[in-house]
């Protein structure tokens, strides 16, 4: 298994895919919160169901940028 950070790839499309995956995950979370549904994510190789309430709590605990 290749453990190199994808963001360091010399292929700009591959390197940019990291940010795209983060945007897609955020959009999925937004939709789950809006529709009060759950999403399933992998955490340390195990499937975990996160409810809308879980996602809202996670958002509240995020570090907010200053300014």
MDTraj code that builds the backbone (N, CA, C; nanometers):
import mdtraj as md
import numpy as np

residues = "UNK UNK UNK UNK UNK UNK UNK UNK UNK UNK UNK UNK UNK UNK UNK UNK UNK UNK UNK UNK UNK UNK UNK UNK UNK UNK UNK UNK UNK UNK UNK UNK UNK UNK UNK UNK UNK UNK UNK UNK UNK UNK UNK UNK UNK UNK UNK UNK UNK UNK UNK UNK UNK UNK UNK UNK UNK UNK UNK UNK UNK UNK UNK UNK UNK UNK UNK".split()
xyz = np.array([
    [0.0843, -0.1182, 0.0000],
    [0.0000, 0.0000, 0.0000],
    [0.0885, 0.1241, 0.0000],
    [0.0543, 0.2202, -0.0851],
    [0.1278, 0.3457, -0.0934],
    [0.0752, 0.4407, 0.0133],
    [0.1615, 0.4842, 0.1033],
    [0.1182, 0.5726, 0.2115],
    [0.1606, 0.7180, 0.1884],
    [0.2064, 0.7487, 0.0670],
    [0.2465, 0.8858, 0.0358],
    [0.1237, 0.9765, 0.0364],
    [0.1386, 1.0946, 0.0911],
    [0.0302, 1.1927, 0.0959],
    [-0.0058, 1.2335, -0.0467],
    [-0.1326, 1.2169, -0.0825],
    [-0.1792, 1.2460, -0.2184],
    [-0.1587, 1.3929, -0.2548],
    [-0.1567, 1.4810, -0.1566],
    [-0.1399, 1.6241, -0.1829],
    [-0.0017, 1.6576, -0.2351],
    [0.0940, 1.5648, -0.2200],
    [0.2303, 1.5904, -0.2665],
    [0.2556, 1.5336, -0.4061],
    [0.1524, 1.4822, -0.4705],
    [0.1662, 1.4244, -0.6040],
    [0.2109, 1.5303, -0.7037],
    [0.2886, 1.4873, -0.8020],
    [0.3304, 1.5797, -0.9082],
    [0.2180, 1.6003, -1.0100],
    [0.1174, 1.5161, -1.0069],
    [0.0007, 1.5296, -1.0940],
    [-0.0961, 1.6275, -1.0279],
    [-0.1175, 1.7443, -1.0865],
    [-0.2028, 1.8447, -1.0221],
    [-0.3470, 1.7975, -1.0021],
    [-0.3974, 1.7140, -1.0924],
    [-0.5338, 1.6628, -1.0743],
    [-0.5420, 1.5724, -0.9521],
    [-0.4431, 1.4881, -0.9369],
    [-0.4403, 1.3970, -0.8226],
    [-0.4232, 1.4750, -0.6927],
    [-0.3325, 1.5722, -0.6932],
    [-0.3097, 1.6537, -0.5736],
    [-0.4356, 1.7326, -0.5375],
    [-0.5074, 1.7826, -0.6367],
    [-0.6292, 1.8595, -0.6128],
    [-0.7462, 1.7745, -0.5692],
    [-0.7375, 1.6446, -0.5925],
    [-0.8492, 1.5576, -0.5562],
    [-0.8700, 1.5520, -0.4056],
    [-0.7662, 1.5765, -0.3289],
    [-0.7784, 1.5759, -0.1827],
    [-0.8791, 1.6822, -0.1380],
    [-0.8632, 1.8031, -0.1889],
    [-0.9547, 1.9120, -0.1530],
    [-1.0954, 1.8817, -0.2041],
    [-1.1054, 1.8207, -0.3221],
    [-1.2359, 1.7866, -0.3781],
    [-1.3073, 1.6843, -0.2900],
    [-1.2330, 1.5884, -0.2369],
    [-1.2938, 1.4880, -0.1483],
    [-1.3439, 1.5531, -0.0201],
    [-1.2698, 1.6508, 0.0301],
    [-1.3140, 1.7221, 0.1498],
    [-1.4412, 1.8023, 0.1224],
    [-1.4469, 1.8671, 0.0065],
    [-1.5686, 1.9421, -0.0284],
    [-1.6883, 1.8489, -0.0415],
    [-1.6683, 1.7324, -0.1031],
    [-1.7765, 1.6357, -0.1200],
    [-1.8244, 1.5825, 0.0152],
    [-1.7312, 1.5564, 0.1056],
    [-1.7683, 1.5083, 0.2391],
    [-1.8476, 1.6154, 0.3135],
    [-1.8042, 1.7392, 0.3024],
    [-1.8746, 1.8496, 0.3689],
    [-2.0160, 1.8640, 0.3124],
    [-2.0300, 1.8499, 0.1803],
    [-2.1614, 1.8600, 0.1162],
    [-2.2525, 1.7466, 0.1638],
    [-2.1980, 1.6263, 0.1782],
    [-2.2764, 1.5129, 0.2283],
    [-2.3210, 1.5389, 0.3718],
    [-2.2330, 1.5963, 0.4523],
    [-2.2695, 1.6298, 0.5900],
    [-2.3782, 1.7365, 0.5926],
    [-2.3639, 1.8379, 0.5082],
    [-2.4649, 1.9442, 0.5012],
    [-2.6024, 1.8869, 0.4677],
    [-2.6059, 1.7955, 0.3705],
    [-2.7327, 1.7353, 0.3298],
    [-2.7914, 1.6496, 0.4423],
    [-2.7066, 1.5747, 0.5114],
    [-2.7543, 1.4919, 0.6226],
    [-2.8132, 1.5787, 0.7336],
    [-2.7492, 1.6901, 0.7623],
    [-2.8009, 1.7817, 0.8648],
    [-2.9337, 1.8416, 0.8188],
    [-2.9380, 1.8855, 0.6936],
    [-3.0588, 1.9492, 0.6401],
    [-3.1783, 1.8537, 0.6398],
    [-3.1538, 1.7266, 0.6114],
    [-3.2628, 1.6288, 0.6002],
    [-3.2789, 1.5445, 0.7263],
    [-3.1993, 1.5751, 0.8293],
    [-3.2029, 1.5031, 0.9569],
    [-3.1862, 1.3520, 0.9365],
    [-3.0853, 1.3159, 0.8598],
    [-3.0547, 1.1759, 0.8343],
    [-2.9120, 1.1464, 0.8794],
    [-2.8729, 1.0217, 0.8711],
    [-2.7391, 0.9798, 0.9111],
    [-2.6527, 0.9556, 0.7888],
    [-2.5224, 0.9559, 0.8108],
    [-2.4280, 0.9124, 0.7091],
    [-2.3390, 0.8062, 0.7729],
    [-2.2803, 0.7236, 0.6893],
    [-2.1888, 0.6202, 0.7373],
    [-2.0494, 0.6551, 0.6862],
    [-1.9535, 0.6576, 0.7775],
    [-1.8150, 0.6888, 0.7439],
    [-1.7242, 0.5794, 0.7990],
    [-1.6049, 0.5712, 0.7455],
    [-1.5071, 0.4760, 0.7961],
    [-1.4172, 0.5480, 0.8963],
    [-1.4066, 0.4919, 1.0156],
    [-1.3184, 0.5446, 1.1196],
    [-1.2287, 0.4306, 1.1637],
    [-1.0995, 0.4469, 1.1378],
    [-1.0015, 0.3436, 1.1714],
    [-1.0430, 0.2074, 1.1171],
    [-1.0922, 0.2073, 0.9928],
    [-1.1274, 0.0831, 0.9263],
    [-1.2629, 0.0246, 0.9625],
    [-1.3375, 0.0919, 1.0468],
    [-1.4692, 0.0418, 1.0870],
    [-1.5773, 0.1389, 1.0402],
    [-1.6907, 0.0852, 0.9972],
    [-1.8031, 0.1683, 0.9569],
    [-1.8725, 0.2243, 1.0806],
    [-1.8955, 0.3553, 1.0787],
    [-1.9590, 0.4240, 1.1909],
    [-2.0719, 0.5099, 1.1361],
    [-2.1893, 0.4993, 1.1979],
    [-2.3026, 0.5821, 1.1587],
    [-2.3003, 0.7111, 1.2389],
    [-2.3058, 0.8235, 1.1685],
    [-2.3104, 0.9543, 1.2332],
    [-2.4469, 1.0153, 1.2055],
    [-2.5192, 1.0471, 1.3112],
    [-2.6506, 1.1094, 1.2968],
    [-2.6331, 1.2579, 1.2682],
    [-2.7414, 1.3216, 1.2299],
    [-2.7380, 1.4660, 1.2074],
    [-2.6944, 1.5376, 1.3356],
    [-2.7419, 1.4902, 1.4499],
    [-2.7031, 1.5511, 1.5781],
    [-2.5529, 1.5360, 1.6016],
    [-2.4973, 1.4194, 1.5671],
    [-2.3524, 1.3989, 1.5802],
    [-2.2765, 1.4982, 1.4929],
    [-2.3244, 1.5159, 1.3698],
    [-2.2576, 1.6060, 1.2758],
    [-2.2640, 1.7502, 1.3247],
    [-2.3780, 1.7886, 1.3810],
    [-2.3914, 1.9244, 1.4339],
    [-2.2944, 1.9452, 1.5493],
    [-2.2825, 1.8468, 1.6383],
    [-2.1863, 1.8565, 1.7496],
    [-2.0442, 1.8694, 1.6975],
    [-2.0112, 1.7899, 1.5949],
    [-1.8772, 1.7968, 1.5368],
    [-1.8500, 1.9363, 1.4813],
    [-1.9502, 1.9935, 1.4173],
    [-1.9346, 2.1280, 1.3602],
    [-1.9136, 2.2321, 1.4709],
    [-1.9842, 2.2154, 1.5805],
    [-1.9708, 2.3102, 1.6918],
    [-1.8316, 2.3049, 1.7530],
    [-1.7662, 2.1882, 1.7447],
    [-1.6347, 2.1705, 1.8042],
    [-1.5200, 2.2036, 1.7083],
    [-1.5525, 2.2389, 1.5829],
    [-1.4484, 2.2745, 1.4869],
    [-1.3801, 2.4043, 1.5285],
    [-1.2533, 2.4142, 1.4972],
    [-1.1792, 2.5369, 1.5243],
    [-1.2185, 2.6384, 1.4198],
    [-1.2634, 2.7532, 1.4651],
    [-1.3060, 2.8600, 1.3751],
    [-1.1866, 2.9500, 1.3416],
    [-1.1705, 2.9860, 1.2131],
    [-1.0610, 3.0776, 1.1775],
    [-1.0847, 3.2152, 1.2361],
    [-0.9784, 3.2815, 1.2741],
    [-0.9876, 3.4169, 1.3297],
    [-0.9958, 3.5165, 1.2161],
    [-1.0869, 3.6114, 1.2295],
    [-1.0968, 3.7179, 1.1306],
    [-1.2063, 3.7005, 1.0428],
])
top = md.Topology()
chain = top.add_chain()
for i, resn in enumerate(residues, 1):
    res = top.add_residue(resn, chain, resSeq=i)
    for name in ("N", "CA", "C"):
        top.add_atom(name, md.element.get_by_symbol(name[0]), res)
traj = md.Trajectory(xyz[None], top)
